[in-house]
């Protein structure tokens, strides 16, 4: 019985801590990226909103055509290519066509690192809210399991 109680408390706590930690990490990195160089890039792989599949590495593939969202850019005289959308972002929020020009953020210390989205935005905040909600649930469950007699003051443990 203790194992079940411990599992009911630890699972939402672990999920909450993971969500809060990852949203903080992604938010900080995304905020840093907003100070990177803003330049134009050319879309190489198309993306149609609603048809993307997100892989573990957060790169997108277009399930409709089998293609992949990507863009190319020139910085300091060299050509680069990337498909990175942003820290904590699962995909572009709009449709892009091959050949279309977009604005991206390029890391001044590592020109091969670029991001389509930067700054603290909705995905970071939503993840933080859900993480805090899971932590709150874990603490409420902990209080309910450890202090059941406090609800009925007349009952002695």
N, C-alpha and C positions, 0 to 999 in steps of 0.2 A: 504494500500500500504506500509506503514511503517513496518507493521508486516512482510510482505513478504521480504522486504529488510533486516530487522533485522534477519530473519530466514536464508536468504541466506548467511549472514555474520557469524552468530553465529554457524551454524552447522559445517562448515569446521574448524572454530576456535576451537570449543569444541573437534572435532575429532582429530585435530592436537595436541592440548594440552594433550589429553588422550594418544595418541601414543608416544609423546615425554616423558611424565611422566612415562608411563609404561616401555618404553625402557630404560630410565635412571635407574628406580628401578630394573628392571631385569638385566641390565648390571652391576650395582654395586654389587648386590647379586651374580651374576655369577662370577664376578671378585674375590669376597671374597671366593667363593667356590673353586676357583683354588688353593688357599693356604691350603685347607683342606688335610687330609691324603689320599694319593692315595693307594688303596688296590685292591685286586682281588675279584670279586664276580662271582657267578654262575647264569646263566640265568635260570629262573624257568618257565617263560611263553614266548612263541615264538613270534616273530614279523617279518612279511614279509613286506618289503617296498612296499608302495602303497596300502595296505589293512587295514590301521589303521583308527580308528575313535577316535577323540580327544574329551574328555569330558570337562566339565567346570573346573574340578580340574587338568587338564593337565595330567591325567593318561590315558594310552592307552589301547584300547581293540582291539584285532585282529578280524576283522569282518569275516575273512575267516573261522576260526575255533571256534569262540566264546570265545577263550582264551583271556588272557590279558598279556601284556608285564610286566614282573617282574623279579627281581633278588634277591638273598639272599647272605648274607655276614656274616662273623664272625669278631667281633671287641671287643677287651678287654675281651675275653672269653665268649661273648654272641652272640647269633644268631639274625640276623635282616633280614627283608625283605622289599623291596621297589619297586615301579614302577615309581618313579619320574625320569624324563629325565633330566630336567635342567630348570633354570630360564629363561623364554622367549622362550623355545624350545617346538615345538608342537609334536615332535616325534623323534625317533632315525633316523639317517641318513643312516643307513645300516641295513641289515637283520641279525637277531640273531637266533640261534637254541637253543632249550632247552638243558641244560647241558654245553653249551659253557661258557668259562671263559672270563670275561670282566674286564676292570679297571674302578673303580668308585672313587668318592671323598666322604669321610666321614667327617662330621662336628666333630671337636675335642671336642666341648662343648656339643653336643647332638648326640650321636652315632647312634640314630635311624634315623637321617636325612642324606641322601646320595643323590648324584647327578651323573648321567651318564655323563653329559656334564658340563663343567665349562669354565670360561673365556669369554671375550667379543668376540663374533663371528658374523657371517653374519645376523642371525635373529635380533639381537639388532640394527645393523647398518641399515638394511632395514626399520625396524620400525621407527627409528629416521629420516631417509630420508623422508619417507612418511608423518610423523608428521610435519616436517618442510615444506614440500610441501603444506599440507593443511593449515598451518598457513600463508604461503605466499599467497595462493589463497584468504584466508579470508581478508588479508590486502589489496590485489589488489581490491577485490570486495568493501571493505569499501571505498577505495579511489575513485573508480568509482561512487559509489552512493552518497558520500558526496561532491565530487568536480567535478560534470559533466561539469560545465562551464569552468573549467581550460583547457579543450581540445579545446575550441573555444574562444580564448581571446577576440574576437570582440563582443561576446554575453554577455550581462549583466544579472545577475540573479535578 
